[in-house]
Every structure is written in C-alpha cells, then in structure tokens.
C-alpha cells in the first residue's frame, strides 16, 4: 500500500553551528547516518507541536521553534512511501541543561556550514535542506542587525 507521511525537522542552532544527530546502526532506515531532530507528524498534531515532541523524545530537551525555512518531498519507491518534509529553525530553550539522546541516536555534534561535507556525501538529498538552513540563519541575523 502506498503511503504519504509528513515529517518535521529542527535545524537546531546556537547562532553559528547546527546540531547533528547520528542515527543508531540498528535502525532500519538510514542506519548510522547523520540527521537533525524531528520525525513524523501524528494525526491531528500541528507541525510545531510534532517538532517539539520529537525533539523532546530524541534530545530530552525543549526547543524554541523560530521560523519555517524549508519544505521538500522525497519518494522512496522501494517502500511505496512519499514523504513531505517541513523544516524549522530552532534553538534549545535551556542549552545549559544539555542533551540526553534517545536510543535512536548514538551521538551528536555541533557543526559549522563548512563542516557539513564531513558528515554527508556531496549527492546526499538532505544536504540542500541543511545548506538552506544556514542561508536562513544568515538572513535572520542580518534582519536582526537592522
């Protein structure tokens, strides 16, 4: 059966760096790959509420959702799935409390835009979303400067 899923992602930043999570090697989908906090939107849930819930589940940390910056669709024909991904800029609400990862992830890293290619292949379909996140972050900083 063909399915369509709505996914939210949080470009959690500290003003200059992005929080990346490494997926557990035991996961069936993208094992061992880096990604950002987020996940499926449950029926009846708002996009921002889904993102806050997923971030709490994956990071044991609350986030402040700042702004929508990217939307894309992905087809996974081998799984008969079509995903709609909607990403937001976000910050940790209480960064001093730290992060405690769920079993879905094995590590986290704070990375700059220049470091992205260390964690993603050049052709990775997720890389454009992260680059656009850094672009949106730069625009937001410029707007605050005026």
C-alpha positions, 0 to 999 in steps of 0.5 A: 500500500502506498503511503504519504507521511509528513515529517518535521525537522529542527535545524537546531542552532546556537547562532553559528553551528547546527546540531547533528544527530547520528542515527543508531546502526540498528535502525532500519532506515538510514542506519548510522547516518547523520540527521537533525531532530524531528520525525513524523507528524501524528494525526491531528498534531500541528507541525510545531507541536510534532517538532517539539515532541520529537525533539523532546523524545530524541534530545530530552530537551525543549526547543524554541521553534523560530521560523519555517525555512524549508519544505521538500518531498522525497519518494522512496519507491522501494517502500511505496512511501512519499514523504513531505518534509517541513523544516524549522529553525530552532534553538534549545530553550535551556542549552545549559541543561544539555542533551540526553539522546534517545536510543535512536541516536548514538551521538551528536555534534555541533557543526559549522556550514563548512563542516557539513561535507564531513558528515554527508556525501556531496549527492546526499538529498538532505544536504540542500535542506541543511545548506538552506538552513544556514542561508536562513540563519544568515538572513535572520541575523542580518534582519536582526542587525537592522 
